[in-house]
Amino acid sequence: MADVVLVAGAWLGSWAWDEVLPGLRAAGHRAWPLTLSGLAERRGVPAGQQTHVQDIVGEIERRELRDVVLVGHSYAGIPVGQAAGRIGDRLTRVVYVDAEVPVDGGSFASGWWQGQAAFESELADNDGDWAPLDAAGFDGQGLTDEQVARLVKGYTPHPGATLAEPAVLARPLGELPTTYVKCLLDGPEPNDTVSALLTSEHWRLVTMTTGHWPMFSQPDELARLLVEEIG
């Protein structure tokens, strides 16, 4: 039995995993979905990048979890990857779900495809937060209208400091047992940073034929994949 700690990406809270939890629990694992500071029911709580890392480490320590599988989706891969290096022998595996990964000294903003300045301008235009997508932003991601509506209704603005502050790695990511899940409708290949890490003997790549939010578009399939990776 593993303790599976699930952290969703930008704008989301623990509720994003609601349809994945039954499959994990039916397989005999304990599942702990986590809402990061400043999001969902924790909206308004001040948060920077290291706040989110401590949210994860603190949850594991508070619950005295062992055999931990850390699951990070999208943005959450950045704090999850840092937390994985700080929990010692509690860690069994990291699973990145179509996620960003932390780069020591880098941030989500510094890796933005249009450049850091463009991203920070977006934050400035929204009072320091990252504004959620509207419904059109989910086109081509394998989601039904109902699933898109659920996402849009549940989203909260994402605290900008968590996206602009640098990551601090306690251990090299390539040393950690890791699965990277690439969602093919969001692009056929992992980014260059992930591709380099996949050369490590400790990393493996699996794919899903769906979009960037598989916990909504294919929750049962994602649960089965996680169970297989836990072993």
N, C-alpha and C positions, 0 to 999 in steps of 0.2 A: 504494500500500500504506500503510495506516495502522497505527499502534501503538495498540491498543485496551486500555486499562487498566480492568479491571472490579472494582468494589468492592461487595460485597453488604451488606445492612442488618444490623440488630441481631441478635446471637446467631449469625451466620453467618461462615464463612471462605471462602477461595478455592474450596473444593470445591463451593460452591453453583452455580458456573458450568460444571461439568464437561460438561453436555449442550448448552451453548451454544457452547463453543469449537470443535467440529468445523465448524460452519457458517461461523464467522468465518474460520477458517483455510482452508477450502475456497474461499472467495472471495478468497484471496490476502492477507489481513491477518494481522498478528502480534497475538496475544492474550495479555494478561498479567493473569491473575486475581490479586488481592492479598488477603491476610489482614491485617487491622488488628491492632495491638497489643492484647493482652488477650483475644483470641478464638481459638477453634479450636486449631490447633497452637501458637499464641502465647499461650495462656491463662496467666495469671500474670505477664505482662509489664506493669509499671505503665503506665497510659495515662490521659491527659486529652484534651480536645477537640483541642488543638493538637498532641498526639502523633499523632493520626490524620491531621491535615492533613500533618504532616511525613512520616508513613509514605508518603503518596501522592507528595508532591513528591520525597522522597528516592529512591523507586523509579524515577521518571522520570529523575532526574539520574544515578543510579547506572548505569542501563542506557543512558544517552545516547539516550533515545527522542526522535523527532521526529514531526511529523504526528500528534499525540496526540489520540485521542478518549477522553475521560474518561467512564466510565459509572458512575453511582451509583444504587443501589437503596435505597429506603426511608430509614432513618436515614442511610445513607452519602452521601446527597445533600448533607448539611450539611458534612462535610469535603471532599467532592469539589468543591462550589461554591467553597469557600475556596481549595483547591489550584489550581483552574482560573485564578484571578486571579493566581497567583504563578509560573506557568511561562512567561509571556511568549509569544513567537512559536512556542513548541513546540506550543501548543494549536490544534487544528483545530476541535473541537466538544465540547460537553458534552451528554450524554444522561442525563436523570433518568428512572429507571424507577419510576413510582408513588412518587416520593421526596419527602421533606422538602427544603426549600431553606434555606440559611443566611440569617439576618437579622442584620445587623451589631449586635452587642451582645446578641443573643438566643441562646437555647439550645433544644435539643429539649424540655427540661423546661418552659421558659417558654411554649412553644406547645402544651403538652399540653391535650387537649380538656376535661379535668376540672379544669384549673388546675395551676400549678406546685407548689403545696403538696401536692396530692393525689399528684402523681407522685413528689415527693421523699419522701413518706411511704412509697410503695411501695419505693423504694430502701432506705430505712432499715430496713424490715421484712425485707429480704433481704441484710443485711450490706453494704449499699452498692452491690450489683449489681442489674441489672434481670433478674428471673427470666423464663425463656423461657415461651412459650405451651405449654399442653398440647394434646392432639389435638383437643379440642372447639373450640379457638380458630381452627381452620382451616375450620370449617363454612361452606359457601357460597362458597368461594374457588376452585372449579373444580379441586380436587385429588383424585386417587384416594387410596384408603386406603394404597397402597404409597408414594405420594409424601409423604403426611402422615407415615407411619412413618419415612421417610428424613429428613425435616426434624427430627422430634422426637429421633431418635437422634443427629443431628449437632449439634444446638444446644448452645451453651455460654452461661452467664450473661454478660450484657453489662456491662462496667465502668461504674459509675454516673457517674464524673467526666466521662466523654466526653459524657454527656447533660445534665449540669448546668452545664458551663462555657460561656461565651459565645463566639459566632463572631466572627471578625475578618476583614472583607472588604478585600482589597487593591484590588479593582476592583468597580464596580457590576455586579450579575449581568446586568442588562439590556443591557450592552455586549457580552456574550459570545455567540458563535454557539451556539444551544442548541435541543435538541429535548426536549420533555416528553412522556413516554409515560404516558397515563392508563389504568389497568386498571379496566374498567368494573364488574366484580363487586365492587370495593372502594369503590364510590361513583361516580356518573355525572359529577361535576364536580371539577376541581382545587380546592384550598383558595384562600382569598382572596389570599394572598401570591402564589401561582403565577398565579392569574387576572390579577392586576395586571401581572406580568412578561410574560405572553403578549400584552400590548398592544405590546411592543417589536417593532420590525421584525426583530430578530435572533433572536426566539424563534418556535418553531412547536409546535403540539400534534398528536400522533397518539394513536390509541386502540387498545387490545387488548380483545377480549371474553373476558377471563379475570380471575382474582383477583390478589391482591397479590404473589404469588410466581411470575411468569411463567417464570422460569428453570427451574422445576419443572413447572408445569402446561402450558406451551407453549414449550419451549426452542427447537424448530426455527423456530417463528414469530417468536420474539424475535430469534434470530440473523438471520433474513431482514430483519426491520425494521431492525436495527442496520446491516446491510450497505447497505440503501437509504438510510439517513440519512448514512452515511459518504460515499456518492456515488461 
